[in-house]
Amino acid sequence: MGAPVSANLAQIGKSVVIKGELSGSEDLYVDGQVEGSIALKGNSLTVGPNGQVKANVEAKGVVVQGKLDGNVQASDRVELRKSAVVNGDISTQRISIEEGAYLKGKVDIQGKSEGKSAAK
């Protein structure tokens, strides 16, 4: 499984380690290590199979194939693939958890009306 193909996609490779605050206005694919916080309000974050993220995440969509320690706030959807290991609370409108994925934390499903009022 490679990185998703998109015109506006930033990638963090396997050997890259980042500590601090990440923010941007394009989709992000992380296959390395990130510690701190990630804010991609109108875009999506994909944690690749080798990715190790220790951060609170705020994004439109989040797909996890690797390891994520931290809370996730997604305005649209969260997808946990079978290889995902997530320690933290998830707040989103839609969630998909494949068999075999690990989640330790609570899941808060927000109604569409809540998401729209929060966006204003």
C-alpha positions as a Python dict, from the first residue, in 0.01 Angstrom:
ca = {
    (1, 'M'): (0, 0, 0),
    (2, 'G'): (164, 320, -114),
    (3, 'A'): (85, 679, -43),
    (4, 'P'): (-244, 813, -179),
    (5, 'V'): (-198, 1000, -506),
    (6, 'S'): (-308, 1363, -491),
    (7, 'A'): (-193, 1688, -647),
    (8, 'N'): (-183, 1860, -307),
    (9, 'L'): (-17, 1595, -92),
    (10, 'A'): (274, 1651, 144),
    (11, 'Q'): (468, 1340, 252),
    (12, 'I'): (684, 1266, 554),
    (13, 'G'): (905, 966, 478),
    (14, 'K'): (1002, 670, 698),
    (15, 'S'): (1333, 819, 813),
    (16, 'V'): (1197, 1166, 898),
    (17, 'V'): (1141, 1267, 1263),
    (18, 'I'): (951, 1590, 1340),
    (19, 'K'): (895, 1745, 1684),
    (20, 'G'): (671, 2050, 1709),
    (21, 'E'): (355, 2193, 1556),
    (22, 'L'): (251, 2089, 1207),
    (23, 'S'): (-15, 2282, 1018),
    (24, 'G'): (-105, 2319, 654),
    (25, 'S'): (-367, 2349, 384),
    (26, 'E'): (-293, 2030, 192),
    (27, 'D'): (-334, 1659, 260),
    (28, 'L'): (-52, 1502, 462),
    (29, 'Y'): (86, 1147, 448),
    (30, 'V'): (305, 1054, 746),
    (31, 'D'): (519, 741, 728),
    (32, 'G'): (781, 871, 972),
    (33, 'Q'): (762, 1003, 1329),
    (34, 'V'): (578, 1316, 1440),
    (35, 'E'): (559, 1447, 1797),
    (36, 'G'): (360, 1757, 1893),
    (37, 'S'): (40, 1868, 1722),
    (38, 'I'): (-107, 1843, 1372),
    (39, 'A'): (-366, 2091, 1241),
    (40, 'L'): (-503, 2038, 888),
    (41, 'K'): (-853, 2185, 927),
    (42, 'G'): (-980, 2149, 570),
    (43, 'N'): (-762, 1854, 470),
    (44, 'S'): (-686, 1495, 559),
    (45, 'L'): (-409, 1315, 743),
    (46, 'T'): (-298, 963, 657),
    (47, 'V'): (-70, 781, 899),
    (48, 'G'): (108, 520, 688),
    (49, 'P'): (193, 166, 802),
    (50, 'N'): (534, 279, 934),
    (51, 'G'): (400, 605, 1078),
    (52, 'Q'): (432, 682, 1449),
    (53, 'V'): (243, 993, 1556),
    (54, 'K'): (239, 1127, 1912),
    (55, 'A'): (18, 1429, 1862),
    (56, 'N'): (-328, 1572, 1899),
    (57, 'V'): (-475, 1583, 1549),
    (58, 'E'): (-730, 1823, 1401),
    (59, 'A'): (-824, 1750, 1038),
    (60, 'K'): (-1115, 1696, 801),
    (61, 'G'): (-1040, 1326, 759),
    (62, 'V'): (-796, 1090, 929),
    (63, 'V'): (-683, 747, 805),
    (64, 'V'): (-462, 544, 1040),
    (65, 'Q'): (-259, 244, 928),
    (66, 'G'): (26, 283, 1179),
    (67, 'K'): (44, 408, 1539),
    (68, 'L'): (-124, 722, 1673),
    (69, 'D'): (-102, 839, 2037),
    (70, 'G'): (-322, 1143, 2095),
    (71, 'N'): (-673, 1275, 2055),
    (72, 'V'): (-828, 1305, 1709),
    (73, 'Q'): (-1077, 1576, 1611),
    (74, 'A'): (-1201, 1509, 1255),
    (75, 'S'): (-1476, 1724, 1102),
    (76, 'D'): (-1572, 1453, 849),
    (77, 'R'): (-1448, 1095, 907),
    (78, 'V'): (-1192, 871, 1074),
    (79, 'E'): (-1082, 539, 928),
    (80, 'L'): (-885, 285, 1132),
    (81, 'R'): (-730, 18, 910),
    (82, 'K'): (-657, -333, 1041),
    (83, 'S'): (-294, -245, 1126),
    (84, 'A'): (-392, 71, 1322),
    (85, 'V'): (-300, 120, 1689),
    (86, 'V'): (-470, 426, 1839),
    (87, 'N'): (-443, 545, 2199),
    (88, 'G'): (-666, 849, 2248),
    (89, 'D'): (-1015, 987, 2211),
    (90, 'I'): (-1178, 1031, 1870),
    (91, 'S'): (-1439, 1294, 1787),
    (92, 'T'): (-1590, 1279, 1437),
    (93, 'Q'): (-1911, 1254, 1233),
    (94, 'R'): (-1832, 915, 1076),
    (95, 'I'): (-1595, 636, 1176),
    (96, 'S'): (-1482, 312, 1016),
    (97, 'I'): (-1288, 52, 1217),
    (98, 'E'): (-1156, -255, 1035),
    (99, 'E'): (-1135, -587, 1215),
    (100, 'G'): (-796, -614, 1385),
    (101, 'A'): (-755, -242, 1454),
    (102, 'Y'): (-672, -144, 1814),
    (103, 'L'): (-839, 154, 1981),
    (104, 'K'): (-801, 258, 2343),
    (105, 'G'): (-1008, 566, 2414),
    (106, 'K'): (-1358, 695, 2365),
    (107, 'V'): (-1541, 769, 2043),
    (108, 'D'): (-1768, 1073, 2019),
    (109, 'I'): (-1993, 1076, 1711),
    (110, 'Q'): (-2112, 1427, 1635),
    (111, 'G'): (-2432, 1496, 1444),
    (112, 'K'): (-2413, 1687, 1116),
    (113, 'S'): (-2582, 1990, 1277),
    (114, 'E'): (-2312, 2007, 1546),
    (115, 'G'): (-2035, 1997, 1284),
    (116, 'K'): (-2193, 2275, 1078),
    (117, 'S'): (-2252, 2505, 1376),
    (118, 'A'): (-1893, 2450, 1494),
    (119, 'A'): (-1760, 2545, 1148),
    (120, 'K'): (-1921, 2890, 1156),
}
